[in-house]
Amino acid sequence: MLFKANSNEYLANSVIISPTNPRPGEDVKICYNGLLPKSGASCIHAHIGYGFEWQNVQDVHMTQTPSGFEATVTANNHDTLCVAFKDPANNWDNNNGLNYNFNIHQ
């Protein structure tokens, strides 16, 4: 079963989204300052998909900010926003294979 979190449940991994309860069609800001930047990565992409089957997959370049990396995506019409992060050396932060999964409220 796919575990879906509210934004605050991934704070320990330095992953948050805003708004914390996105709706379909709403812009969602993804903020990341986890394992990859802490290991020295200076370029990060968010690997985004929707639903249990990872539909509409895309890689989104994240902008470096003083507080980490940020990207904005539009919530799709599925129940889950799935995210993993990668750097140019193909190192991944995928929450130990569980990914970062957020509810999209219909």
Residue pairs with C-beta under 8 A, 6 or more apart in sequence:
2 52
2 80
2 101
3 98
3 101
4 79
4 80
4 101
4 102
4 103
5 100
5 101
5 102
5 103
6 20
6 21
6 102
6 103
7 16
7 17
7 18
7 20
7 102
8 16
8 20
10 16
10 95
10 100
13 34
13 35
13 93
13 95
13 100
14 31
14 32
14 33
14 34
14 38
14 68
15 30
15 31
15 32
15 34
15 83
15 95
15 100
16 30
16 31
17 28
17 29
17 30
17 31
17 81
17 102
18 28
18 29
18 31
19 26
19 28
21 103
21 105
22 28
22 75
22 81
22 102
22 104
22 105
23 75
23 104
23 105
23 106
24 75
24 76
24 77
24 78
24 104
24 106
25 74
25 75
25 77
26 74
26 75
27 72
27 73
27 74
27 75
28 72
28 73
28 74
28 75
28 81
28 102
29 70
29 71
29 72
30 46
30 62
30 70
30 71
30 72
30 73
30 83
31 67
31 68
31 69
31 70
32 44
32 46
32 62
32 68
32 69
32 70
32 85
32 93
33 67
33 68
33 69
34 68
34 85
34 93
35 93
36 44
36 85
36 86
36 87
36 91
36 93
37 44
37 68
37 69
39 91
41 87
41 88
41 89
41 91
42 64
43 61
43 64
43 87
43 88
44 62
44 64
44 69
44 85
44 86
44 87
45 59
45 60
45 61
45 62
45 85
45 86
45 87
46 59
46 60
46 62
46 71
46 73
46 83
46 84
46 85
47 57
47 58
47 59
47 83
47 84
47 85
47 86
47 92
48 56
48 57
48 58
48 59
48 60
48 73
48 81
48 82
48 83
49 55
49 56
49 57
49 58
49 82
50 56
50 76
50 78
50 80
50 81
50 82
50 104
51 78
51 79
51 80
51 82
52 80
54 82
55 76
55 78
56 76
58 73
59 86
60 71
60 73
61 71
62 69
62 70
62 71
62 85
63 69
63 70
63 71
73 81
75 81
75 104
76 104
77 104
78 104
79 103
79 104
79 106
80 101
80 102
80 103
80 104
81 101
81 102
81 103
81 104
82 99
82 100
82 101
82 102
83 99
83 100
83 101
83 102
84 92
84 93
84 94
84 95
84 99
84 100
85 92
85 93
85 94
86 92
86 93
94 100
